[in-house]
Amino acid sequence: MTTKEYKARDALELHYPNRTYLPEIECDKRRLTRSKRTKEPAFPGYIFIQLNQTTDDWSKIKFNQKTSGINGIVTRGDYIPYLEDNFIDAFIAWEDHSTDYEIGEKVIINDKGFINVPAIVKKSGKERIKVMFNFMGQEMNVSVNREQIRPNA
């Protein structure tokens, strides 16, 4: 965890414990011939923080070296939009679901020549997932990287 977002989150946690949230996504980092599964920020430059607009001191959010991993506060003019409590819960569910696929789960393949192709998970491995899809009337079984598929909502 060396990215600026993690350092900014840690700095904000000093003032607002248990009220910051940095969505992460797992991805494969390739180095020479090896692939390593790592987590990185899903939205680089953005951290969610739950503050009360009337009682919390917003001035503690200073943009300096410690919080240089964030771009600023998202606003609509002078207004800071309020997010419902379940907003972060939905992100947490998305994070949890983004890494685990169950056998029989419906997914969408998004890779090169296969864009928005519905498929079914046949086997889920650490780095690759075997899926089945219909191609020109034939059932095809292929192995894909995790980032090449997404859940079928």
Buried (B, 14 or more C-beta within 10 A) or exposed (E): EEEBBBBBBBBBBEBBEEBBBBBBBBBBEEEEEEBEEEBBBBBEEBBBBBBEEEEBEEEEBEEEEBBEBBEEEEEEEEEEEEEEEEEBEEBEEEBEEBEEBEEEBEBBBBEEEBEEBEBBBBEBEEEBBBBEBEEEEEEEEBEBEBEBBBBEE
